Amino acid sequence: MNTLENNAFFWQKLDTLFLSSKLVVDRPRHTSHYKYSNLIYPVDYGYLSDTSGTDQAPIDVFKGSTKTNLVGAIVVSADILKKDCEVKFLVGCNEEEEKDILEFLNQTEFQKAILIRRGNEVPEWAQND
């Protein structure tokens, strides 16, 4: 059994969350983190105003330079200082921007992140839907 079922229906739900919410960019590209001035955002960063993520705060979004309204990937980060895990959307990010975001999120010893790119497979259990 495939442990990661990267299915189209999951990504459709993420797209719906993104499209039905207002993106607020509160940290523009090339600005520094509010707490750690050595951390510079590689792309626009913000949140979906009327959503709730795993930390009960709005869902975070990295917005790249490509014009699209589809969630192209997500990052899952684990932070031992905050003692949490978070999921962040990547929208309109090209491959170089994805790499820059991963470098940004993985540059401290306290936080590490992985990237999961969008898939379009329909799972076997949904073939007859």
matplotlib code that plots the C-alpha trace (Angstrom):
import matplotlib.pyplot as plt

x = [0.0, 1.2, 1.8, 1.3, -1.9, -1.4, -5.0, -6.7, -9.7, -7.4, -5.9, -9.4, -10.3, -7.1, -8.0, -11.5, -10.1, -7.7, -10.3, -13.0, -10.8, -9.0, -5.2, -3.6, 0.1, 1.7, 5.3, 6.2, 9.0, 12.6, 11.4, 12.8, 11.1, 9.5, 11.4, 14.6, 16.0, 18.4, 15.5, 14.4, 11.2, 12.0, 8.4, 5.3, 4.0, 0.7, -2.5, -6.0, -8.1, -11.1, -9.5, -8.0, -4.9, -3.5, -2.3, -5.7, -4.3, -5.2, -3.7, -0.3, 0.5, 3.7, 2.7, 5.2, 5.6, 3.5, 0.0, -2.3, -5.0, -4.2, -2.3, 0.8, 2.4, 2.3, 5.0, 4.7, 7.0, 8.0, 9.2, 10.6, 10.7, 7.0, 6.3, 4.1, 3.6, 2.1, 0.9, 1.5, 0.2, 2.4, 0.5, 2.2, 5.6, 8.1, 10.7, 13.4, 10.9, 10.0, 13.7, 14.2, 11.1, 12.6, 15.9, 14.2, 12.2, 15.1, 17.8, 17.5, 18.2, 14.8, 12.6, 12.6, 10.1, 9.2, 7.5, 4.7, 3.9, 0.4, -0.7, -3.6, -4.1, -7.6, -7.4, -8.6, -11.3, -12.8, -12.7, -16.5, -17.6]
y = [0.0, 3.5, 5.4, 8.8, 8.9, 12.2, 12.3, 14.9, 15.3, 16.4, 19.2, 20.2, 20.8, 22.9, 25.0, 25.5, 26.8, 29.1, 30.4, 31.0, 33.0, 36.3, 36.1, 38.8, 39.3, 40.6, 39.8, 40.8, 39.2, 40.1, 41.4, 40.1, 37.9, 40.0, 38.1, 36.9, 39.7, 37.3, 35.3, 36.9, 35.8, 34.5, 35.2, 36.9, 35.3, 35.7, 33.9, 33.1, 35.5, 33.4, 29.9, 28.0, 25.8, 23.2, 25.9, 27.6, 30.5, 31.2, 28.9, 30.3, 30.8, 31.4, 33.2, 33.0, 34.8, 32.5, 33.7, 30.9, 30.3, 26.6, 25.3, 23.7, 22.2, 22.2, 22.3, 20.6, 22.0, 20.7, 23.3, 22.2, 25.7, 26.2, 22.5, 22.3, 21.1, 23.3, 23.0, 25.9, 26.4, 27.2, 29.1, 30.2, 29.0, 27.8, 25.2, 27.8, 29.5, 26.1, 25.5, 28.9, 28.3, 25.0, 26.6, 29.4, 26.9, 24.6, 27.0, 26.8, 23.8, 24.2, 23.9, 21.5, 21.2, 18.9, 19.7, 17.7, 18.6, 18.5, 15.2, 14.5, 10.8, 9.5, 6.8, 3.3, 3.5, 6.6, 5.2, 4.5, 7.8]
z = [0.0, -0.9, 2.3, 0.6, -1.4, -3.3, -4.6, -6.7, -4.3, -1.5, -3.7, -4.8, -1.2, -0.7, -3.8, -2.4, 0.9, -1.0, -3.4, -0.8, 1.5, 1.4, 1.2, 3.4, 2.7, 5.8, 5.1, 1.5, -0.4, 0.8, 4.2, 7.4, 10.0, 12.8, 15.5, 13.7, 11.4, 9.7, 8.2, 5.0, 3.2, -0.3, -1.6, -0.3, 2.9, 4.6, 5.6, 4.7, 6.8, 7.6, 8.1, 10.9, 10.8, 13.2, 15.5, 15.6, 13.7, 10.0, 7.4, 6.2, 2.5, 0.5, -2.7, -5.5, -8.8, -11.1, -11.7, -10.5, -7.9, -7.4, -4.4, -6.1, -3.0, 0.8, 3.4, 6.7, 9.4, 12.8, 15.3, 18.6, 20.1, 19.5, 20.0, 17.0, 13.4, 10.8, 7.2, 4.8, 1.3, -1.7, -4.4, -7.6, -6.6, -9.3, -8.6, -7.6, -5.2, -3.7, -3.1, -1.5, 0.8, 1.9, 2.6, 4.5, 6.7, 7.3, 8.2, 12.0, 14.1, 15.8, 12.7, 9.8, 6.9, 4.0, 0.8, -0.8, -4.5, -5.9, -7.4, -9.7, -9.1, -8.3, -5.7, -6.5, -3.8, -5.6, -9.2, -9.2, -7.7]

ax = plt.figure().add_subplot(projection="3d")
ax.plot(x, y, z, "-o")
ax.set_aspect("equal")
plt.show()
